Amino acid sequence: MAERAKAAKDLLQAAGLADYFVKSGQARVFNSAWRDALGRGTGWRRQSLQGMKALLRIVPELDVPALWIQEGRRARDQSQTRAA
């Protein structure tokens, strides 16, 4: 149960950061960190995409393409293609 509470807290913190970057017009800064995480290897990529999906389930208004774009496509679109 403690792990779920920590995961929920972590998601809410990430949502707060993403929201700040969107509202302050700095989505590119968040996106740079996002692309860096995706580029750190298979495990990082898998966990990052899993976290993004969980975050967007609880805060769907953060499905802002400028946050999640990578190599011309949104990460969400890439993860759905790989799952198919």
Protein Blocks (a to p, Z undefined) as FASTA:
>chain_A
ZZmmmmmmmmmmmmmmmmmmmmnopmmmmmmmmmmmmmnojklmmmmmmmmmmmmmmmmm
lmcfklmggehiafklmmmmmmZZ
